[in-house]
């Protein structure tokens, strides 16, 4: 079976630690539930991601070299 999360076209997905998450939420002045959602069964998610975790996704970008987005893991 192929591990989709290791494919070269899948951007880096990491689970944010709570202290880092608090900094991000305060920087953007939002709550965790205001973040866009990602399903727990998404094959790009790390194995340790649980419902309620926030995922940091780092994508390649033509204009800024890297684009960072955040997603809340939902059922």
LOVEX-358820 format. One record per residue (C-alpha): residue number from 1; residue in one letter; x, z, y. Coordinates in pm, whole numbers, padded with zeros to 5 digits, m for minus. Layout:
% LOVEX-358820
 pos code     px     pz     py
 NUM    A      X      Z      Y
...
% end
This chain:
% LOVEX-358820
 pos code     px     pz     py
   1    X  00000  00000  00000
   2    X  00123 m00081  00352
   3    X  00171  00202  00604
   4    X  00013  00052  00917
   5    X  00153  00326  01142
   6    X  00506  00201  01071
   7    X  00434 m00161  01167
   8    X  00643 m00294  01458
   9    X  00332 m00391  01659
  10    X  00173 m00045  01640
  11    X  00275  00166  01941
  12    X  00424  00513  01901
  13    X  00159  00782  01843
  14    X  00253  01151  01875
  15    X  00048  01471  01878
  16    X  00087  01661  02206
  17    X  00180  02029  02200
  18    X m00069  02256  02382
  19    X  00172  02344  02666
  20    X  00247  01977  02735
  21    X m00124  01896  02710
  22    X m00209  02155  02977
  23    X  00043  01993  03213
  24    X m00106  01647  03155
  25    X m00464  01768  03205
  26    X m00374  01950  03527
  27    X m00176  01649  03656
  28    X m00482  01425  03620
  29    X m00730  01706  03703
  30    X m00941  01638  03393
  31    X m01068  01823  03085
  32    X m00972  01737  02730
  33    X m01320  01590  02671
  34    X m01273  01346  02962
  35    X m01003  01159  02771
  36    X m01080  00838  02584
  37    X m01145  00897  02214
  38    X m00974  00784  01895
  39    X m01126  00826  01547
  40    X m00949  01056  01301
  41    X m00952  00781  01037
  42    X m00756  00541  01263
  43    X m00465  00431  01045
  44    X m00218  00443  01337
  45    X m00260  00821  01378
  46    X  00010  01053  01248
  47    X m00086  01242  00930
  48    X m00070  01577  01110
  49    X m00332  01477  01371
  50    X m00654  01680  01348
  51    X m00988  01656  01524
  52    X m00947  01804  01872
  53    X m00579  01711  01906
  54    X m00461  01487  02189
  55    X m00242  01190  02101
  56    X  00018  01040  02333
  57    X  00049  00664  02283
  58    X  00350  00482  02427
  59    X  00302  00105  02451
  60    X  00538 m00166  02566
  61    X  00436 m00313  02900
  62    X  00549 m00625  03081
  63    X  00505 m00466  03423
  64    X  00622 m00105  03375
  65    X  00840 m00132  03063
  66    X  00631  00141  02897
  67    X  00270  00248  02943
  68    X  00162  00597  02834
  69    X m00200  00670  02744
  70    X m00371  00974  02594
  71    X m00654  00990  02340
  72    X m00864  01276  02203
  73    X m00902  01273  01823
  74    X m01267  01284  01716
  75    X m01443  01273  01380
% end
